[in-house]
Amino acid sequence: MNFLTSQILNAASHVRSASPLFFTSGNSVPTYFIHGNKDEIVLVEQSMKAHNLLIKHNIPTELILLKDIDHDLLSINLESEFRKVDSFLCIHVN
């Protein structure tokens, strides 16, 4: 195995160990996603995949896609979304 191949395999292993897509199960916690549809750092497809896996495992989940928003959610007013998160948590987390 050459150096480049080794680096690629190590990077793939690191990504896999950090991705919730590989750890979703029937024991996962209720999860609420808020994702900007213009996010180029974490692609919206990642949240959609995780959301769908949770549904497959019958885990309560919600996915909110914010139109024309990128990765910087701190720069916008999320007050209404936080109210929805609060309601979701009150229903699904004891």
Phi, psi and omega per residue, in radians:
M1 nan 2.256 3.127
N2 -1.533 3.008 -3.064
F3 -1.028 -0.797 -3.105
L4 -1.095 -0.796 3.109
T5 -1.056 -0.745 3.119
S6 -1.061 -0.763 3.131
Q7 -1.111 -0.734 3.141
I8 -1.133 -0.780 3.134
L9 -1.129 -0.687 3.095
N10 -1.133 -0.709 3.125
A11 -1.141 -0.744 3.131
A12 -1.105 -0.705 3.112
S13 -1.123 -0.705 3.127
H14 -1.130 -0.779 3.126
V15 -1.071 -0.791 -3.141
R16 -1.052 -0.734 -3.104
S17 -1.242 -0.334 -3.126
A18 -1.705 -0.176 -3.038
S19 -1.589 2.212 3.082
P20 -1.162 -0.254 3.133
L21 -1.089 -0.431 -3.106
F22 -1.668 0.013 -3.090
F23 -2.180 0.149 3.138
T24 -1.345 2.285 -3.139
S25 -2.645 -3.058 3.076
G26 -1.172 -0.189 3.111
N27 -1.726 0.079 3.141
S28 -1.180 2.711 -3.127
V29 -1.509 2.721 3.029
P30 -0.934 2.399 -3.012
T31 -2.348 2.318 3.131
Y32 -2.033 2.086 -3.129
F33 -1.781 2.343 2.946
I34 -2.160 2.046 -3.022
H35 -2.432 2.320 3.056
G36 -1.355 2.333 -3.089
N37 -1.293 -0.123 3.095
K38 -1.844 0.202 -3.123
D39 -1.147 2.145 3.105
E40 -1.867 -0.049 3.112
I41 -1.556 -0.907 3.002
V42 -2.046 1.930 -3.058
L43 -1.142 2.476 -3.112
V44 -1.009 -0.496 3.117
E45 -1.063 -0.508 3.111
Q46 -1.153 -0.767 3.095
S47 -1.159 -0.662 3.132
M48 -1.128 -0.729 3.106
K49 -1.108 -0.805 -3.141
A50 -1.098 -0.766 3.114
H51 -1.021 -0.806 -3.139
N52 -1.157 -0.623 3.068
L53 -1.132 -0.708 3.097
L54 -1.090 -0.734 3.087
I55 -1.037 -0.778 -3.141
K56 -1.012 -0.584 -3.129
H57 -1.648 0.195 3.136
N58 1.027 0.629 3.081
I59 -1.697 2.295 3.095
P60 -1.015 2.279 -3.118
T61 -2.674 2.660 3.087
E62 -2.440 2.461 3.098
L63 -2.212 2.063 3.078
I64 -1.928 2.126 3.077
L65 -1.796 2.142 -3.136
L66 -1.632 2.115 -3.075
K67 -1.197 2.317 3.064
D68 1.065 0.530 3.117
I69 -2.022 2.433 3.119
D70 -1.690 -2.626 -3.057
H71 -1.309 -0.359 -3.046
D72 -1.473 1.388 -3.141
L73 -1.297 -0.296 -3.121
L74 -1.272 -0.262 -3.102
S75 -1.548 0.016 -3.124
I76 -2.149 2.847 3.108
N77 -1.463 2.018 -3.110
L78 -1.923 0.370 -3.067
E79 -0.968 -0.797 -3.115
S80 -1.187 -0.640 3.102
E81 -1.165 -0.665 3.130
F82 -1.132 -0.592 3.061
R83 -1.121 -0.689 3.102
K84 -1.157 -0.703 3.095
V85 -1.076 -0.789 3.123
D86 -1.009 -0.798 3.110
S87 -1.091 -0.771 3.121
F88 -1.011 -0.828 -3.120
L89 -1.150 -0.689 3.111
C90 -1.071 -0.613 -3.139
I91 -1.360 -0.716 -2.919
H92 -1.863 -0.156 -3.117
V93 -2.186 2.197 -3.139
N94 -1.479 nan nan
